[in-house]
Amino acid sequence: MQVIIYPDDDTICVVIPASDNIIVDDVAKRDVPIGVPYLIIDSSELPSDRYFRDAWEADFTNPDGYGIGVEAWENLKRLEDLSDDQN
């Protein structure tokens, strides 16, 4: 299963999509804070020991994308739907 990770202050946040039927990149764009880089990784890449979670590190210099927030994501989806309707 794929998960999304992104930096937040001195920690790494993990977003677990609610279903395998969801496009993970859509979840990342919507749920990661605006302008924050994210990586989409396999859940097996997460450390199994969560005791030192504040010590987790990841390299976000080449992210899979950046969060755009809920409002921008919804607007983007509306535009895509309009484009699909015109085709």
C-alpha positions as CSV (number, residue, x, y, z in Angstrom):
1,M,0.0,0.0,0.0
2,Q,1.2,3.5,-0.8
3,V,1.3,6.3,1.8
4,I,2.2,10.0,1.6
5,I,4.9,11.6,3.8
6,Y,5.6,15.3,4.2
7,P,7.7,17.4,6.5
8,D,6.1,19.4,9.3
9,D,8.4,21.3,11.6
10,D,10.8,18.7,13.1
11,T,8.8,15.6,12.2
12,I,7.5,13.6,9.2
13,C,3.7,13.4,8.8
14,V,2.2,10.2,7.3
15,V,-1.1,10.2,5.4
16,I,-2.7,6.8,4.8
17,P,-5.3,6.9,2.0
18,A,-8.6,5.5,3.2
19,S,-9.0,3.1,0.2
20,D,-6.9,1.4,-2.5
21,N,-9.5,2.8,-5.0
22,I,-8.3,6.4,-4.4
23,I,-5.7,8.1,-6.5
24,V,-2.8,8.6,-4.1
25,D,-1.5,11.7,-5.8
26,D,-5.0,13.3,-5.5
27,V,-5.0,12.6,-1.8
28,A,-1.5,14.1,-1.5
29,K,-2.4,17.3,-3.4
30,R,-5.6,17.8,-1.3
31,D,-4.4,16.8,2.2
32,V,-0.8,18.0,2.3
33,P,-0.6,21.7,3.4
34,I,-0.3,24.3,0.6
35,G,3.3,24.5,-0.8
36,V,4.6,21.6,1.3
37,P,6.6,18.9,-0.6
38,Y,5.5,15.3,-0.4
39,L,6.7,11.9,-1.3
40,I,4.6,8.9,-2.2
41,I,6.2,5.7,-0.8
42,D,5.3,2.1,-0.1
43,S,4.2,1.6,3.5
44,S,6.9,-1.0,3.9
45,E,9.5,1.8,3.7
46,L,8.2,3.3,6.9
47,P,10.2,2.3,10.0
48,S,8.4,-0.4,12.0
49,D,9.4,1.2,15.3
50,R,7.3,4.3,15.9
51,Y,8.8,5.0,19.3
52,F,11.4,7.4,17.8
53,R,9.0,8.8,15.2
54,D,10.3,12.4,15.8
55,A,13.7,11.2,14.6
56,W,12.5,9.9,11.2
57,E,14.2,11.5,8.3
58,A,13.4,11.8,4.6
59,D,14.9,13.7,1.6
60,F,12.4,16.0,0.1
61,T,14.7,17.7,-2.4
62,N,13.0,15.9,-5.3
63,P,9.4,15.6,-4.1
64,D,6.6,13.8,-6.0
65,G,4.7,17.0,-5.7
66,Y,3.5,19.9,-3.5
67,G,0.3,20.2,-1.5
68,I,-2.3,22.6,-3.0
69,G,-5.0,22.4,-0.3
70,V,-8.6,21.4,-0.4
71,E,-10.0,24.5,-2.1
72,A,-7.5,24.5,-5.0
73,W,-7.9,20.7,-5.4
74,E,-11.7,21.0,-5.6
75,N,-11.4,23.8,-8.2
76,L,-8.9,21.7,-10.2
77,K,-11.3,18.8,-10.2
78,R,-14.2,21.0,-11.3
79,L,-12.1,22.3,-14.2
80,E,-11.2,18.7,-15.2
81,D,-14.9,17.7,-15.1
82,L,-15.8,20.7,-17.3
83,S,-13.0,19.8,-19.7
84,D,-14.2,16.1,-19.8
85,D,-17.8,17.3,-20.5
86,Q,-16.7,19.4,-23.5
87,N,-14.8,16.4,-25.0
